[in-house]
Amino acid sequence: MNHVLIVDDEVEIRESLESILREEDYLVTTAATAGEALELLRDAAYDVVLLDIWLPDRDGLDTLTEIREMERANVPEVIIISGHGTIEAAVRATKLGAYDFLEKPLSLERTLIVLKNAMKARQMREDNQEFSRQLSKGTVTGNSVPMKALRQQIKLMAPTNGRVLIYGESGAGKELVGRAMHAESLRKDRPFVELNCAAIPEDYIESELFGYRHGAVPGGLTEKRGTFERADGGTLFLDEVGDMSLKTQAKVLRALDEQRFLPVGASHPVHVDVRVIAATNKDLEEEISRGNFREDLFYRLNVIPFFVPPLRDRKEDIPLLVKEFLQQFGAEYGRPHVEMTDDALVALKQYHWPGNVRELRNLVERVLILNPKTQRIERKHLPMLVYRDAARDSGKAGRAEEFTSLLQAREAYERDYILKKLDEVHGNVSRAAEGLGLERSHLYRKMKALGVSVRE
């Protein structure tokens, strides 16, 4: 149900419009002043605002400007209404971002047509923003044998409507695979909607999946479209599906079978056409044996199984991934030409990567932030955990073989030790110097020589 806010100081107009729009199945809220309207807009989401140009406390066009400048994901469309309409006012309203301009006395037929078109325009804008976000998410990167096989599998299966279950450790890139599937599918021009089942409390996941109607949820001032409804015609990505409760699993199973569901508080079901791609870091067959996952839901989801290999099984992809992340964060932080040296890449390849690609991405961003003037990321700039794990993996030789000279090894250890001390005292250089047995000025010189930023 679409939500309309009527802002007019004339009681008769507010009541008349509210009665007509409710008959047309719109959810309606009214306000008599600009201040009241802006307060309502800050507290809840509206699709369209019918805004009078003459208000007792503020000019309607000034209010329009404030609405368009609100810091929220999707501001409503605004239709200006006025009993003293002029061409000049209409042109100004359009330039300020109004969807349309209606003159009083309002024509019922024209008002309903303009309102319907404004709703469509807002939905199209919302879809375009979602598509832009999806296109900026990146691709499945890597030239290793497992990744080439994975891309080939995506290309083969994406055009079908078969449900997909993606297996892989946390941070391995399951969501990217899901997005790649959607981008190469016949649904690519429709929404890709994601929901992390592990991140939503049990009391709220049903409303997140299926939505609710006005007044059905405590504190829910407006209606909410669930992820199934928002993904209609497109793809719904259920991340960490193994963490879903048995109660929720039963409702998802029914929605998958019938392609319809009943939002919380609704009297009529909503019909959808959704392709579901699920992902998990758990062994679902083992979860079934423990009674934690429904076997019938497993077979509904596991039509096309995918496996995303952990980063430690495709370390030859690390240079490509690092290059991609350096370009991404370099552009974000205004440093487009940062690169990583070969010896630093060797150290990264020796690390075990328990956090997979997500850990690598976070590490690259951290190194860029902590070394704001460095254009070449060297081995000494990497965090100590990389060296420690590399030593464990190398077994016999340990960390010593990672360095080409004694000076390089000493500098790396000194840098790591200083960072550790700074971390212990929350960045207080004076206390760190005291703990290291150095003069404060000596520590500053040492930090500068080793490339340690004070902000580290």
Beta strands, then each sheet from edge to edge (+ up, - down):
strand 1: 3-7
strand 2: 27-31
strand 3: 48-52
strand 4: 77-82
strand 5: 100-103
strand 6: 164-167
strand 7: 192-196
strand 8: 211-212
strand 9: 224-225
strand 10: 235-239
strand 11: 260-261
strand 12: 270-271
strand 13: 275-280
strand 14: 304-307
strand 15: 339-340
strand 16: 376-377
sheet 1: 2+ 1+ 3+ 4+ 5+
sheet 2: 7+ 10+ 13+ 6+ 14+
sheet 3: 8+ 9-
sheet 4: 11+ 12-
sheet 5: 15+ 16+
end
